[in-house]
């Protein structure tokens, strides 16, 4: 699963707009970097070769995590999905889980 850091708590607004609702703990994400052509490669770049990073964004069943669960931006989610699909085609990641069906 992705790495989360706990930050300060905020209050969720109730229907009338007041901030007297429930307490919510905000989570700050450490997000991977989209590779750029001219800059040197970083350890957390989204590439099909970075299998350790890609494994954090697939479920135990082999499905790609949705954006609301992974915490990525839409652009990062597109890069992540493309990198996971490329890694699957090159047999770096499995298409399904390793569990045998009974």
C-alpha positions as MATLAB code, in Angstrom:
seq = 'XXXXXXXXXXXXXXXXXXXXXXXXXXXXXXXXXXXXXXXXXXXXXXXXXXXXXXXXXXXXXXXXXXXXXXXXXXXXXXXXXXXXXXXXXXXXXXXXXXXXXX';
ca = [
       0.000    0.000    0.000;
       1.103    3.583   -0.477;
       2.933    5.418    2.297;
       0.914    7.899    4.356;
       2.034   10.446    6.907;
      -0.467   11.667    9.478;
      -0.850   15.427    9.746;
      -3.120   17.705   11.747;
      -6.837   16.998   12.076;
      -9.577   19.095   10.531;
     -13.314   19.155   10.904;
     -15.715   18.024    8.219;
     -18.450   20.548    7.513;
     -21.993   19.489    8.280;
     -24.949   20.170    5.981;
     -25.499   23.712    7.200;
     -21.885   24.648    6.385;
     -20.635   24.912    9.960;
     -17.448   23.175   10.970;
     -19.026   21.342   13.904;
     -19.015   17.972   12.169;
     -16.789   14.948   12.642;
     -13.032   15.083   13.104;
     -11.046   13.936   10.078;
      -7.351   13.126   10.067;
      -5.720   14.442    6.910;
      -3.078   12.254    5.334;
      -0.168   13.691    3.441;
       1.048   11.450    0.626;
       4.573   10.921   -0.545;
       3.854   10.725   -4.240;
       6.057    9.326   -6.995;
       7.573   11.570   -9.638;
       6.682   11.499  -13.322;
       9.909   11.012  -15.308;
      11.136   13.978  -17.307;
      13.342   13.686  -20.357;
      16.111   16.116  -19.447;
      16.489   15.481  -15.712;
      18.313   12.563  -14.033;
      16.192    9.618  -12.915;
      14.944    9.585   -9.334;
      14.280    6.525   -7.211;
      10.515    7.103   -7.072;
       9.911    7.652  -10.785;
       6.925    6.036  -12.462;
       8.435    3.655  -15.008;
       7.741    0.077  -16.031;
      11.223   -0.892  -14.799;
      10.499    0.290  -11.235;
       8.663   -2.876  -10.161;
       9.021   -2.190   -6.431;
       7.034    1.038   -6.775;
       4.447   -0.490   -9.120;
       3.667   -3.327   -6.684;
       2.441   -0.738   -4.162;
      -0.266    0.371   -6.594;
      -1.805   -3.015   -7.431;
      -4.047   -5.122   -5.204;
      -3.299   -8.665   -4.074;
      -5.587   -9.817   -6.894;
      -3.470   -7.972   -9.461;
      -5.872   -5.083  -10.134;
      -4.698   -1.484  -10.441;
      -5.720    0.621   -7.429;
      -8.218    3.394   -8.238;
      -7.179    7.012   -7.889;
      -9.293    7.659   -4.793;
      -7.411    4.902   -2.933;
      -3.915    5.545   -4.235;
      -4.003    9.326   -3.725;
      -2.387   10.112   -7.074;
      -3.334   12.979   -9.339;
      -5.098   12.122  -12.594;
      -1.931   12.626  -14.623;
       0.093   10.441  -12.260;
      -2.649    7.780  -12.315;
      -2.487    7.640  -16.128;
       1.306    7.254  -16.034;
       0.995    4.606  -13.305;
      -1.623    2.583  -15.215;
       0.450    2.706  -18.406;
       3.616    1.648  -16.523;
       1.794   -1.271  -14.848;
       0.377   -2.442  -18.181;
       3.807   -2.242  -19.830;
       5.388   -4.178  -16.935;
       2.719   -6.867  -17.298;
       3.410   -7.221  -21.024;
       7.127   -7.662  -20.310;
       6.330  -10.229  -17.561;
       7.762   -8.068  -14.782;
       4.372   -8.071  -13.001;
       1.695  -10.794  -13.018;
      -1.674  -10.262  -14.684;
      -3.433  -12.092  -11.823;
      -2.561  -13.216   -8.316;
      -0.382  -16.248   -7.606;
      -3.132  -18.002   -5.605;
      -4.480  -21.258   -7.009;
      -8.247  -21.516   -7.425;
     -10.027  -24.420   -5.719;
];
